[in-house]
Amino acid sequence: MIKLEIGNLHHSIKMAVSWLPAFLLLIALSGCASTTDIGKYQNKDEYYNTINEQSQGRYALITLLDGQSFRVHNLNIGIDATSWSDDKADDIKFIQTSKLYSIQVTDRTGGLTHGLGYGVLAGALAGASYALLIGKTSEVQEPPVLLGAIGGALLGAVSGSIIGVTVGEPSYFIINQRESK
């Protein structure tokens, strides 16, 4: 009798772990970012306007063609020049747009919504799976799967939101191509 219960425990754990690769893939895909190239826009003005809209009020990471990177605030890119606010010196800095390689803008609100969504989904699946696992391996009355899913969804919502806000949802914009060596 005891050997049978240990066998059932082993089988339940094996079944619960079998969906782990799919779960990890889901979590990994939740961190995907978008890269935008000018090819999808009619002209540079339209492309730059999109970047300006996304970067207003946010911090951005600009990378120059020579590899230097700067964290900037209130970026404004134009055909000839790009400007941003320098919070330390309380003034505005300028650089030639032709010296820019890329711009990364991170949307924390988008990260929050995606983190919340993925957290609820992953938490509900994990909570329901845990409730099924406990119900099959214990002599205690089987816990309701719905209760496990709700509990897991709540925990997933909190943790997913925190991770989403922290990581954010980055968008990458390529401004100028680097020359091949």
C-alpha positions in Angstrom: 0.0 0.0 0.0 2.8 2.5 0.9 4.7 1.5 -2.3 1.6 2.3 -4.4 1.2 5.8 -2.8 4.9 6.6 -3.5 4.4 5.4 -7.1 1.4 7.7 -7.4 3.4 10.6 -6.0 6.2 9.9 -8.5 3.7 9.7 -11.4 2.0 12.9 -10.3 5.2 14.8 -10.0 6.3 13.5 -13.4 3.1 14.7 -15.0 3.3 18.1 -13.3 6.9 18.6 -14.5 6.1 17.5 -18.1 4.4 20.9 -18.9 7.4 22.8 -17.4 9.2 23.4 -20.8 6.1 25.0 -22.3 5.6 27.1 -19.2 9.3 28.3 -19.4 8.9 29.1 -23.1 5.8 31.2 -22.3 7.7 33.1 -19.6 10.7 33.6 -22.0 8.4 34.9 -24.8 6.8 37.4 -22.4 10.1 39.3 -22.4 10.3 39.8 -26.1 10.9 43.3 -27.4 10.1 44.9 -30.7 12.7 46.2 -33.1 11.6 48.8 -35.7 13.4 49.6 -38.8 12.7 52.6 -41.1 11.7 50.3 -43.9 8.1 50.0 -42.5 7.6 53.8 -42.7 7.0 56.1 -45.7 9.8 58.4 -44.8 12.2 59.5 -42.1 9.9 62.2 -40.7 7.1 59.6 -40.0 9.7 57.3 -38.4 11.2 60.0 -36.3 7.7 61.2 -35.2 6.9 57.7 -34.0 10.1 57.7 -31.9 9.4 61.1 -30.5 5.9 60.1 -29.5 7.1 57.0 -27.7 10.0 58.7 -26.0 8.2 61.8 -24.6 8.2 61.8 -20.8 10.3 58.6 -20.8 13.9 57.8 -20.5 15.6 56.3 -23.6 19.0 54.7 -24.2 20.7 56.1 -27.3 23.7 54.3 -28.8 26.1 56.2 -31.1 27.8 54.7 -34.2 31.1 54.6 -32.2 29.5 52.4 -29.5 29.0 55.0 -26.8 25.6 54.8 -25.0 23.7 57.4 -23.0 20.6 57.4 -20.9 18.5 60.4 -21.9 15.2 62.0 -21.1 12.6 63.7 -23.3 14.4 62.7 -26.5 13.5 64.6 -29.7 14.9 63.3 -32.9 15.0 65.3 -36.1 16.4 64.9 -39.6 19.6 66.9 -38.8 19.8 67.0 -35.0 18.6 65.1 -32.0 18.1 66.7 -28.6 17.3 65.6 -25.0 17.0 66.9 -21.5 20.1 66.6 -19.3 18.6 66.2 -15.8 22.0 66.8 -14.1 22.9 70.0 -15.8 19.3 71.2 -16.2 19.8 72.0 -19.8 19.3 70.5 -23.3 22.0 68.6 -25.2 22.3 68.2 -29.0 24.0 65.7 -31.3 23.9 65.2 -35.1 21.3 62.5 -36.0 23.8 61.1 -38.4 25.9 60.0 -35.4 23.1 57.9 -33.9 23.0 54.1 -34.3 20.0 53.1 -32.3 17.4 54.2 -29.7 15.8 52.1 -27.1 12.6 53.3 -25.4 11.2 51.3 -22.5 7.4 51.5 -21.8 6.8 50.6 -18.1 3.0 50.8 -18.5 3.1 48.3 -21.4 5.4 46.1 -19.2 2.9 46.3 -16.4 0.0 45.1 -18.5 1.9 42.3 -20.2 3.4 41.2 -16.8 0.0 41.2 -15.2 -1.5 39.2 -18.1 1.3 36.6 -18.2 1.4 36.5 -14.4 -2.3 35.7 -14.1 -2.1 33.1 -16.8 1.0 31.4 -15.5 -0.1 31.7 -11.8 -3.6 30.2 -12.6 -2.0 27.2 -14.5 0.6 26.7 -11.7 -2.1 27.0 -8.9 -4.5 24.6 -10.7 -1.7 22.1 -11.3 -0.6 22.3 -7.7 -4.1 21.7 -6.5 -4.4 18.6 -8.8 -1.0 17.3 -7.6 -1.9 17.7 -3.9 -5.3 16.1 -4.5 -3.7 13.0 -6.1 -0.9 12.5 -3.6 -2.6 13.2 -0.2 -5.2 11.5 1.8 -6.6 14.8 2.7 -9.7 15.8 0.8 -8.8 17.0 -2.7 -8.5 20.8 -2.8 -10.7 22.4 -5.5 -8.8 23.2 -8.7 -10.7 26.5 -9.0 -9.4 27.6 -5.6 -5.9 26.7 -6.6 -6.2 28.6 -9.9 -7.6 31.7 -8.2 -4.8 31.7 -5.6 -2.2 31.1 -8.2 -3.7 33.8 -10.4 -3.5 36.4 -7.6 0.1 35.5 -6.8 0.9 35.6 -10.5 -0.8 39.0 -10.9 1.3 40.5 -8.2 4.7 39.0 -9.2 4.0 39.5 -12.9 3.1 43.2 -12.4 6.3 43.8 -10.4 8.5 42.1 -13.0 6.6 43.8 -15.9 7.1 47.3 -14.4 10.7 46.6 -13.5 11.7 45.2 -16.9 9.2 47.2 -19.0 8.5 46.7 -22.7 11.5 47.9 -24.7 11.2 49.1 -28.3 14.4 49.4 -30.4 14.8 51.8 -33.3 17.7 51.6 -35.7 18.6 55.0 -36.9 21.8 54.5 -39.0 23.5 51.4 -40.0 27.1 50.7 -38.9 29.6 50.3 -41.6 30.9 46.8 -42.1 34.6 46.3 -41.3 
